[in-house]
């Protein structure tokens, strides 16, 4: 991993911790692991970060918070099902954009 990639991951972790209102470092490894699991879940669901990084990250943050608060009881699927309805709508919209294109990528829609 390059220094640039490592810095980008640290920036994403810090943003997620701000969203979660976590201001200590003791759980950084746990939070980063949850984020990775949620990234993998979204990727396998056909949702790519490159289509809308801000929207993707907000979904990951919400899923990570849900899993963090319910440690050990939620899977990524359960976390996505229990996030606020707006986040679920954002997931559906981003999934459609990833699969069919949209205004932001110049493909119309």
N, C-alpha and C positions, 0 to 999 in steps of 0.2 A: 504494500500500500504506500502510495506516495505521500509526501508531506501535505500536499494540497487535498488529497482525498481524506486524510486523517483530520485535517482542519475542517473540512466540510461535514464530516461525521460528528465532530465535537460541536459544531454550530447547530446541527440538527438536534443533538442531545440537549444542548442548552435551551433551545427553543421549546422542546418538548417539556423540559423541567419547568420552564416559565409557565407554560400552559397548565401544567399539573400543580403549580404553586409549590414545588419542591425546591427548597433553598439549601439543601445539604448534599454532600457528595457520596455519602455512604451507600446509596442505592444506585449509583451510576451504572454499574455493571448489569444490575437487574433491569433497569429502565432501558438500557441499550439493547439488551437481549429481547425484551418485549417489543421494542421498536422493530428489531430485525424479524421477529416472528410475524408481526403485522405487515411489514413490507413484503415478506414472502407470501403471506396470505393474499394480499391485494394483487401481487404479481400473478399468482396462480389463478386469481379470479378475472384476469385480463385487464387489470388497471395498472397503467404505466405512469411512473412519476414524471417522465419527461413531457407528458401532455399538459400537465398543470401542477408544477411542484408545490405551489402554495396550497392548493386544494388537497392534493395528495397528503401533504404533511399534516394539514389540519385533521384529516380523517385518521391518520396514524396516531396523532396526539390524543384524539378522543378515544380511540381503541386502546391505546397504551394506558391512559388514565383509568379506563374501566377495568382493565386487567390488573393494574397495580393495586387499585382499591379492593379488588376481589381476589387477591393473590391465591393462586392454586385452584380456583374454582372455575375460571373462565378460559375458554379456548379463543383463538382469534375470531372464529365464527360466532361464538356467544357474545364476545365483546362488540362485534359489529351490530348484532341484533339488539343490543341494549344501549347503544349510544343514542344521544338525542336525535329525534326524527330529522332535524335539519342536516345532521352529519350523514345519516343514512341516505337522504336525498342527494347530497353532494356525491356520495359514493356511486349511486345509480347514474347520475349525470356524467361523472368522470368515466365510468365504465362504458357508457354509450359513446362518449367522445373517443375513447381509446379504440373501440371496435368499429365505429362508423364515421369518425371524423367530426369536426365541428367548426364553428366560426373562428376559433382561435388558431386552428391549424391550417386555415385557408381552404378547407375542403367543403365549406358551406355548412348548412344545417342550422 
